[in-house]
Amino acid sequence: MTRSQIPQGYSPSLNLYDTQKAIGLLKRVFEDTLAGALNLRRVSAPLFVEARTGLNDDLNGVERPVSFDVPFTGREAQVVHSLAKWKRLALYRYHFSVGEGLYTDMNAIRRDEELDNLHSVYVDQWDWEKVIAPRDRTESYLRRTVEDIAGALRETQATLRAAFPALQKLTSLNDTVSFVTTQELEDLWPDRSPKEREKAWVEKHPLTFLMGIGGALRSGSPHDGRAPDYDDWSLNGDLLVWNSVLHDALELSSMGIRVDPAVLDRQLTISGHKERRGLEFHSLLLEGKLPLTIGGGIGQSRLCMYLLGKAHIGEVQAGIWDPKTLETCKNAGVILL
């Protein structure tokens, strides 16, 4: 049975051609606005990395990367899941200074994604990373950065609404950011699942930053999985908005202050991944050679879905879908790219 569901009475705010124009405008405006807000420079990024470097993002630790051999090198390559670790190494190699950062288009294949309204095997996001000073490894710095990103989102939405008046009927991003921790949500609703807690909170707080993802809560389980070697589990979070089309919480961004040597060592031990200490990226970090950073990924298709009022991610990106999804969308009059 397909996991994709089109809400009763759904009708796109923009036709197919205007959707394409709006996607182009959205990406140009948001890139420029984000770069200005966070002092980021655009760089080129890889589609794949060598498996032996440990640079690929392990996400929740169970997803299988798409791998292939490169005969002329005798080595194995992996299509990236994200660029969380690659970006930090790039800042080191490019000699960025404190307060400077980079952003790039990240295109990934996640073969094990379950296909639904929000997920496809193709992932596109703006990956960004910024050098910070030791004094910046604080919750207050993380919160200020989230506020800057929220400002870029609001400015992009305002531009889109001016260009496409039909979008003015959609939910506004004028709300202030609500900051809440995963432990606070567990304390409020201990009998609900993490996703149910998110939905209950974000419905009342339409622009939310949910903090503290990866480490175990008092119940003994984490709110959600996070790889141990990029985010500091105590200084990270997800930026969530209320999707009024799907009537659910929608994650736009995962981000955080990155691990320093001590935190990396501790999180590798907790997660049972001590063997990673010998990989190139991890060795450099444990030796204190990599800069301290903050960074994250912002979903391009997710943001297009939200700001353009779309019900399915296939309306804003081309992909491959199962027969049931195709049938469900066709019956609802939804055109998938």
C-alpha positions in Angstrom: 0.0 0.0 0.0 1.4 3.4 -0.9 2.4 5.8 1.9 1.6 8.8 -0.3 -1.8 10.4 0.5 -3.3 13.5 -1.3 -5.6 15.5 1.0 -9.2 15.6 0.1 -10.0 18.7 -2.0 -6.3 19.6 -2.6 -5.6 21.9 -5.5 -2.2 23.3 -6.4 -1.8 27.1 -5.9 0.3 27.3 -9.1 0.1 25.6 -12.4 2.9 23.5 -13.8 4.7 26.2 -15.6 4.4 28.8 -12.9 5.6 26.2 -10.4 8.8 25.8 -12.4 9.3 29.6 -12.5 8.6 29.9 -8.8 11.2 27.1 -8.0 13.8 29.0 -9.9 13.1 32.3 -8.2 12.9 30.6 -4.8 16.3 29.0 -5.1 18.0 32.2 -6.3 16.5 34.4 -3.6 17.0 32.0 -0.7 20.6 31.2 -1.7 21.6 34.9 -1.8 19.7 35.7 1.3 21.1 32.8 3.3 24.7 33.6 2.2 24.3 37.2 3.3 22.7 36.3 6.6 25.4 33.8 7.6 28.4 35.2 5.6 28.8 32.2 3.3 30.6 31.7 0.0 29.4 29.3 -2.6 31.7 26.3 -3.4 31.6 23.2 -5.6 30.9 19.9 -3.9 31.3 16.2 -4.7 28.6 13.8 -5.8 30.6 10.9 -4.4 33.5 10.3 -2.0 36.0 7.5 -1.3 34.5 5.0 1.1 37.8 4.7 3.0 37.9 8.3 4.1 34.9 8.1 6.4 33.6 11.4 4.8 30.2 10.0 4.0 27.3 10.9 6.3 26.0 7.8 8.1 22.6 9.4 8.8 20.9 7.0 11.3 23.6 4.4 10.8 21.5 1.9 9.0 21.1 3.4 5.5 23.1 1.7 2.7 25.2 4.0 0.5 25.2 3.6 -3.3 28.6 2.2 -3.9 30.7 1.5 -7.0 34.3 0.8 -7.9 36.6 3.1 -9.8 38.8 0.7 -11.8 41.6 3.2 -12.5 42.1 4.0 -8.8 41.4 0.6 -7.4 39.2 2.1 -4.8 35.5 2.2 -3.9 33.4 5.3 -4.1 30.1 6.1 -2.4 27.4 8.5 -3.5 27.0 11.0 -0.7 24.2 10.8 1.8 25.0 14.4 2.8 28.1 16.5 3.0 28.2 17.0 6.8 31.8 15.9 7.2 33.1 16.9 3.8 32.2 20.6 4.4 34.3 20.8 7.6 37.3 19.3 5.8 36.7 21.8 3.0 36.9 24.7 5.4 40.2 23.4 6.7 41.6 23.0 3.2 40.4 26.3 2.0 41.8 28.1 5.1 38.5 29.8 6.0 38.7 32.1 9.1 36.4 32.4 12.1 33.1 33.9 11.0 33.4 32.7 7.4 31.6 29.8 5.8 30.5 28.0 2.7 27.4 26.7 1.1 26.8 24.3 -1.8 24.2 22.3 -3.6 24.1 18.8 -2.2 22.6 16.1 -4.4 22.4 12.6 -2.9 20.8 9.2 -3.4 19.3 7.5 -0.4 18.3 4.1 -1.7 16.6 3.0 1.5 14.2 5.9 1.9 10.5 4.9 2.2 8.6 6.7 -0.5 5.9 9.0 0.7 4.7 12.7 0.4 8.0 14.0 1.8 10.6 11.3 0.9 12.2 10.2 -2.3 15.4 8.4 -3.2 16.8 11.7 -4.5 17.8 14.3 -1.9 18.6 17.9 -2.7 19.6 20.4 -0.1 21.7 23.5 0.6 24.6 22.3 2.7 26.4 25.0 4.6 29.2 25.1 7.2 30.8 28.0 9.1 34.0 28.4 11.2 33.3 29.5 14.8 35.5 30.3 17.8 35.6 28.2 20.9 33.4 30.8 22.7 30.7 30.2 20.1 30.1 26.6 21.1 27.0 27.6 23.0 23.2 27.2 22.8 22.8 31.0 22.5 25.0 31.1 19.4 23.0 28.2 17.9 19.8 30.0 18.6 21.0 33.2 16.9 22.0 31.2 13.8 18.5 29.6 13.7 17.0 33.1 13.9 19.1 34.2 11.0 18.0 31.3 8.9 14.3 32.0 9.8 14.8 35.5 8.6 16.1 34.3 5.2 13.0 32.1 5.0 10.7 34.9 5.7 12.4 37.2 3.1 12.2 34.5 0.5 8.5 33.9 1.2 7.8 37.6 0.9 9.5 37.8 -2.5 7.6 34.7 -3.8 4.2 36.2 -2.6 4.9 39.4 -4.4 5.8 37.6 -7.6 2.9 35.0 -7.4 -0.1 36.5 -5.6 -1.8 33.1 -5.5 0.7 32.1 -2.8 -0.7 34.7 -0.4 -3.4 32.3 0.8 -0.7 29.9 2.2 0.5 29.9 5.8 2.7 32.8 6.7 6.1 32.4 8.4 5.6 35.5 10.5 5.7 33.5 13.8 8.6 33.8 16.1 10.8 30.8 16.5 9.8 28.5 19.3 12.7 26.7 20.9 12.0 23.4 22.7 14.1 20.4 23.6 13.4 16.8 22.9 13.4 16.0 26.6 10.8 18.7 27.2 8.6 17.0 24.6 9.1 13.6 26.1 8.2 15.0 29.5 5.0 16.5 28.1 3.9 13.4 26.2 5.8 10.4 27.5 3.3 7.9 25.9 3.5 9.4 22.4 6.0 8.6 19.7 8.6 11.2 18.8 6.8 12.1 15.6 3.5 12.4 17.4 5.2 14.8 19.9 6.6 16.9 17.1 3.2 17.2 15.5 1.4 18.2 18.7 4.0 20.9 19.5 4.4 22.3 16.0 0.7 22.6 15.4 0.6 25.1 18.2 4.1 26.6 17.4 4.3 26.7 13.6 7.9 27.7 13.4 9.9 25.5 15.9 13.5 24.6 16.5 13.7 21.2 18.2 16.9 20.8 20.2 18.9 17.9 21.4 18.7 15.1 18.9 20.9 11.9 19.0 21.6 11.4 22.7 19.4 9.2 24.9 16.6 10.8 26.8 15.5 9.9 30.3 13.4 7.1 28.9 16.6 5.6 27.6 16.0 6.1 23.9 16.9 9.0 21.7 14.3 11.2 20.1 15.8 10.3 16.7 19.1 9.0 15.4 22.1 11.1 14.5 25.5 10.0 13.4 28.0 10.5 16.3 30.7 12.2 14.2 29.3 15.6 13.1 26.7 17.2 15.4 27.2 17.7 19.1 24.0 15.9 20.3 23.6 18.6 23.0 23.9 21.5 20.6 21.9 20.5 17.5 18.3 20.4 16.3 15.7 20.4 13.5 13.9 23.4 12.1 10.3 22.4 11.8 7.3 24.2 10.3 3.6 23.5 10.3 2.5 22.2 6.9 -1.1 23.2 6.6 -1.6 21.3 3.3 -0.6 18.0 4.9 -1.7 19.0 8.4 1.6 17.8 9.9 5.0 19.0 11.1 7.5 19.4 8.3 11.3 19.3 8.9 13.1 21.9 6.7 16.5 21.7 8.2 18.8 19.6 10.4 21.7 21.5 11.8 24.0 22.0 14.8 27.3 23.0 16.3 29.7 20.3 15.3 31.7 17.9 17.6 35.0 19.0 19.0 37.7 16.4 19.8 36.3 15.6 23.2 32.7 15.3 22.1 33.7 13.2 19.1 35.6 10.8 21.3 32.6 10.5 23.8 30.0 10.1 21.1 32.0 7.5 19.2 32.2 5.5 22.5 28.5 5.9 23.3 27.5 4.8 19.8 29.9 1.9 19.7 31.9 3.2 16.8 35.4 3.4 18.3 36.9 1.9 15.1 36.2 5.2 13.2 39.0 7.0 15.1 41.5 5.7 12.6 39.7 7.2 9.5 41.2 10.3 7.8 38.5 12.7 8.9 38.2 11.4 12.4 42.0 11.4 12.9 42.3 15.0 11.8 39.5 16.1 14.1 40.7 14.1 17.2 44.2 15.7 16.6 42.6 19.2 16.8 43.5 20.1 13.2 40.0 20.8 11.9 38.3 24.1 12.7 35.4 24.3 15.1 32.2 24.8 13.0 28.5 25.0 12.9 26.5 23.8 9.9 23.5 22.0 8.5 21.4 21.1 5.5 18.3 22.8 4.3 16.0 20.8 2.1 15.5 22.4 -1.3 12.5 20.3 -2.4 11.1 20.5 1.1 11.3 24.2 1.1 9.8 24.4 -2.4 6.9 22.1 -1.2 6.3 24.3 1.8 6.5 27.8 0.2 4.6 26.8 -2.9 1.9 24.9 -1.0 2.5 21.5 -2.6 1.1 18.2 -1.3 3.8 15.8 -2.7 7.5 16.2 -3.1 7.2 14.8 -6.7 5.5 18.1 -7.6 8.8 19.9 -7.2 11.4 17.3 -8.1 11.7 14.6 -10.8 11.9 11.1 -9.4 10.9 7.4 -9.6 7.8 6.3 -7.8 6.0 3.1 -7.1 2.8 2.2 -9.0 0.5 2.9 -6.1 1.9 6.4 -5.6 1.5 7.1 -9.3 -2.1 5.9 -9.2 -2.9 7.9 -6.1 -1.5 11.1 -7.5 -3.2 10.6 -10.9 -6.6 10.0 -9.3 -6.2 13.2 -7.3 -5.1 15.2 -10.4 -1.6 15.7 -9.0 1.1 16.0 -11.7 4.5 14.5 -10.7 7.5 15.8 -12.5 
